[in-house]
Amino acid sequence: MKRISLSPSLNAQLALALLARCVCYETRDKLEQEARSAGLTGAEIDAAWTGRSFDVKCSAAIRFALAVRSFSEIAIATSRARALRMGLTREELDLVETRALELAMLEITVASRPDHVAPQFKAKH
């Protein structure tokens, strides 16, 4: 049985899209560095931050991942069907779903750190 995996480029785009709400500069910088290491251009990184991709299959995968994070059954079903029409396999979507849930947990973990406070909410002394 052939083992499939997500490409480094898609993994990076998923991380950017799913962690776009993160306000931690360290995390954002790390994600951008990882994306560049995966071969993404500045424009591709900017698109991923907004939940988009220039590649149709990657875009469908990102939309599906965002739907998974939303826990909306309708959004998940709709985006899964669209991703399948765009050429993603069920196995790839299973991997995207797993990655989306991992990143959602990471987002919660990062957001709960004491040093993870948006600048506008930091106490002024």
C-alpha positions as CSV (number, residue, x, y, z in Angstrom):
1,M,0.0,0.0,0.0
2,K,1.4,3.4,-1.0
3,R,1.7,5.8,1.8
4,I,0.6,9.3,0.9
5,S,1.6,12.6,2.6
6,L,0.9,16.2,2.2
7,S,3.5,18.3,0.3
8,P,5.6,20.7,2.4
9,S,4.1,23.5,0.4
10,L,0.5,22.5,1.2
11,N,1.5,21.9,4.9
12,A,2.9,25.4,5.1
13,Q,-0.2,26.9,3.4
14,L,-2.5,25.1,5.8
15,A,-0.5,26.3,8.8
16,L,-0.6,29.9,7.5
17,A,-4.3,29.8,6.8
18,L,-5.3,28.0,10.0
19,L,-3.1,30.1,12.3
20,A,-3.7,33.4,10.6
21,R,-5.6,34.6,13.7
22,C,-2.5,34.2,15.8
23,V,-1.1,37.6,17.0
24,C,2.1,36.2,18.3
25,Y,4.9,37.7,16.2
26,E,7.3,34.8,17.0
27,T,4.8,32.3,15.7
28,R,3.9,34.3,12.6
29,D,7.6,34.8,11.8
30,K,8.3,31.1,12.3
31,L,5.4,30.1,10.0
32,E,6.6,32.5,7.3
33,Q,10.1,31.1,7.5
34,E,8.8,27.5,7.2
35,A,6.7,28.6,4.3
36,R,9.7,30.1,2.5
37,S,11.7,27.0,3.3
38,A,8.9,25.0,1.6
39,G,9.3,27.1,-1.5
40,L,6.4,29.5,-1.2
41,T,6.8,33.0,-2.6
42,G,5.8,36.2,-0.8
43,A,2.5,36.3,-2.8
44,E,1.7,32.7,-2.0
45,I,2.4,33.4,1.7
46,D,0.1,36.4,1.6
47,A,-2.6,34.4,-0.1
48,A,-2.3,31.6,2.4
49,W,-2.7,34.1,5.4
50,T,-6.1,34.9,3.9
51,G,-7.1,31.3,3.4
52,R,-6.5,31.2,-0.3
53,S,-4.0,29.7,-2.8
54,F,-3.2,30.3,-6.4
55,D,-3.3,26.5,-6.9
56,V,-6.9,25.2,-7.3
57,K,-6.2,21.9,-5.4
58,C,-4.4,23.7,-2.6
59,S,-7.2,26.3,-2.4
60,A,-9.8,23.5,-2.1
61,A,-7.7,21.8,0.6
62,I,-7.4,25.1,2.6
63,R,-11.1,25.7,2.4
64,F,-11.8,22.2,3.6
65,A,-9.3,22.6,6.5
66,L,-11.0,25.9,7.5
67,A,-14.3,24.1,7.4
68,V,-13.0,21.4,9.6
69,R,-11.8,24.0,12.1
70,S,-15.2,25.6,12.1
71,F,-16.9,22.3,13.0
72,S,-19.8,23.2,10.7
73,E,-21.1,19.9,9.2
74,I,-22.5,21.7,6.2
75,A,-19.3,23.6,5.5
76,I,-17.3,20.4,5.9
77,A,-19.5,18.4,3.6
78,T,-19.7,21.2,1.0
79,S,-15.9,21.8,1.0
80,R,-15.1,18.1,1.0
81,A,-17.3,17.6,-2.1
82,R,-15.7,20.6,-3.8
83,A,-12.2,19.3,-3.0
84,L,-13.0,15.9,-4.4
85,R,-14.2,17.6,-7.6
86,M,-10.9,19.5,-7.8
87,G,-9.0,16.3,-7.8
88,L,-8.0,15.7,-4.2
89,T,-8.4,12.1,-3.0
90,R,-10.2,10.9,0.1
91,E,-6.9,9.9,1.6
92,E,-5.5,13.4,1.0
93,L,-8.6,14.9,2.6
94,D,-8.2,12.6,5.6
95,L,-4.7,14.0,6.0
96,V,-5.8,17.5,5.6
97,E,-8.5,16.9,8.2
98,T,-6.0,15.5,10.6
99,R,-3.6,18.4,10.0
100,A,-6.4,20.9,10.5
101,L,-7.3,19.5,13.8
102,E,-3.7,19.4,14.9
103,L,-3.3,23.1,13.9
104,A,-6.5,24.0,15.7
105,M,-5.1,22.5,18.9
106,L,-1.9,24.3,18.3
107,E,-3.8,27.6,18.0
108,I,-5.5,27.0,21.3
109,T,-2.2,26.1,22.9
110,V,-0.4,29.2,21.6
111,A,-3.3,31.5,22.4
112,S,-3.3,30.3,26.0
113,R,0.3,31.2,26.6
114,P,0.7,34.2,29.0
115,D,3.0,36.0,26.5
116,H,0.4,35.6,23.8
117,V,-1.6,38.8,24.1
118,A,-2.5,41.1,21.2
119,P,-0.7,44.5,21.6
120,Q,-3.9,46.4,22.0
121,F,-4.8,44.3,25.0
122,K,-1.5,44.5,26.9
123,A,-1.7,46.4,30.1
124,K,0.0,49.8,30.1
125,H,2.2,50.5,33.1
